[in-house]
Structures are given as structure tokens and as C-alpha cells.
Amino acid sequence: MTQNPWTLNTLPVIGTATTDGCLCQACKENISQGDIRVGLIFHHLNGYIALDWHHLTCCENPWHLPTLEGFDLLNDKEKTQVHAFIKQSKVGA
């Protein structure tokens, strides 16, 4: 059996999409420019780095979002949106 050359980094990142060309790996829908997105970082044995992006609303465990790399770079409106999603997720849980 061949070993997978990609390793998932344990720390995701959060930020806003800079273009419209990003696809959510959870729902396979486009992530629009300016939307908040969560990225899973993968490291390849040969030194490559890949990011799998997800919509904020496709995030399965939103409670850790304020601790992610990049959260401090979001503006106040975006931070409020993240906290509202977390609160909504707790109500629905």
C-alpha cells in the first residue's frame, strides 16, 4: 500500500477570499470574493503546501474559529459575522 504524501496541519487558517476562483471542499460551491473562508493546510513530503478552503458556514467545528491564524486580521464586521455563526451553531447543537 502506498503512503499518502500529504499531511494535514492541525491548525487551520481563517480569512477572506481574495478572488472568486476558490471552491469550497465541503459543498463544492464557489466561495465569492470577500466571503469569510476557513483553510485546512496540507504539507507534501516534497515540500509543497496546499490549502483546502471551506465556507464559514461549512465549518464543522466553529467554536475554535476566533483562535485561528488570521482571525485578528478580519475587520470588525467580519469578526461579528464569525461570532454570530458560532452562536447560531451552539443554538442548533
Backbone torsions as a table, in degrees:
resi	resn	phi	psi	omega
1	MET	NA	136.0	180.0
2	THR	-83.3	135.3	178.2
3	GLN	-77.9	140.0	177.0
4	ASN	-67.4	125.0	-178.4
5	PRO	-77.6	-6.1	-178.3
6	TRP	-101.2	138.8	177.0
7	THR	-124.1	131.3	178.8
8	LEU	-78.2	127.8	173.5
9	ASN	-73.5	141.9	-176.5
10	THR	-76.7	-14.3	-178.2
11	LEU	-109.8	106.9	174.9
12	PRO	-70.7	173.9	176.3
13	VAL	-125.8	160.2	177.8
14	ILE	-132.5	145.8	178.9
15	GLY	-176.5	-172.3	177.9
16	THR	-106.2	146.3	179.7
17	ALA	-68.4	130.5	-178.8
18	THR	-89.5	-15.0	178.2
19	THR	-140.9	176.9	175.9
20	ASP	-92.3	2.2	-171.8
21	GLY	-90.5	17.6	-175.2
22	CYS	-103.1	136.8	-178.5
23	LEU	-111.0	131.3	176.1
24	CYS	-69.5	127.1	-178.0
25	GLN	-78.4	-10.2	177.8
26	ALA	-88.5	-52.2	-175.2
27	CYS	-104.2	-8.2	179.1
28	LYS	66.2	18.8	176.1
29	GLU	-97.9	157.9	179.8
30	ASN	-67.0	141.6	171.5
31	ILE	-99.6	116.7	-174.7
32	SER	-74.6	152.0	177.4
33	GLN	-56.1	132.4	-180.0
34	GLY	92.0	-15.2	178.2
35	ASP	-71.6	148.4	175.2
36	ILE	-75.1	135.4	-179.6
37	ARG	-136.3	153.8	178.7
38	VAL	-115.6	130.3	-176.8
39	GLY	-113.5	133.2	172.6
40	LEU	-98.6	128.2	-175.1
41	ILE	-97.3	130.4	176.3
42	PHE	-118.3	137.6	177.3
43	HIS	-110.2	133.6	178.8
44	HIS	-96.4	150.5	178.6
45	LEU	-56.4	-29.3	-179.1
46	ASN	-87.4	7.1	176.3
47	GLY	97.2	-3.1	178.4
48	TYR	-71.8	154.7	174.5
49	ILE	-126.3	135.2	177.6
50	ALA	-128.4	150.0	176.9
51	LEU	-120.9	129.5	170.7
52	ASP	-102.1	114.5	-176.8
53	TRP	-92.7	148.8	178.3
54	HIS	-136.9	146.5	171.0
55	HIS	-59.3	151.8	172.9
56	LEU	-54.0	-44.9	-176.2
57	THR	-73.8	-9.2	175.9
58	CYS	-94.6	0.7	-179.5
59	CYS	-71.9	124.6	-177.1
60	GLU	-77.5	-30.0	-177.7
61	ASN	-126.7	77.6	-172.7
62	PRO	-74.2	-11.3	-172.9
63	TRP	-65.8	-23.0	-179.1
64	HIS	-91.3	-3.1	-174.0
65	LEU	-55.4	-42.4	-179.4
66	PRO	-65.0	-14.1	-179.7
67	THR	-95.0	-3.5	-174.9
68	LEU	-75.9	152.3	172.6
69	GLU	-58.6	128.8	178.8
70	GLY	102.7	-17.1	-178.8
71	PHE	-60.4	-39.9	-179.5
72	ASP	-65.1	-18.9	179.9
73	LEU	-85.7	-11.3	176.9
74	LEU	-71.2	149.0	176.5
75	ASN	-78.5	173.6	-175.5
76	ASP	-60.6	-39.8	179.4
77	LYS	-63.1	-42.3	-179.9
78	GLU	-68.0	-39.7	177.1
79	LYS	-63.0	-40.5	177.3
80	THR	-62.4	-40.2	178.0
81	GLN	-62.4	-42.3	178.5
82	VAL	-63.2	-47.1	-179.4
83	HIS	-64.4	-35.9	177.0
84	ALA	-65.1	-40.1	177.9
85	PHE	-64.6	-41.0	178.5
86	ILE	-62.5	-45.5	-179.9
87	LYS	-62.2	-43.8	178.4
88	GLN	-62.2	-39.4	-179.4
89	SER	-66.7	-36.0	178.5
90	LYS	-68.6	-36.6	178.8
91	VAL	-66.8	-40.5	-178.2
92	GLY	-77.5	-11.3	-176.8
93	ALA	-79.5	NA	NA
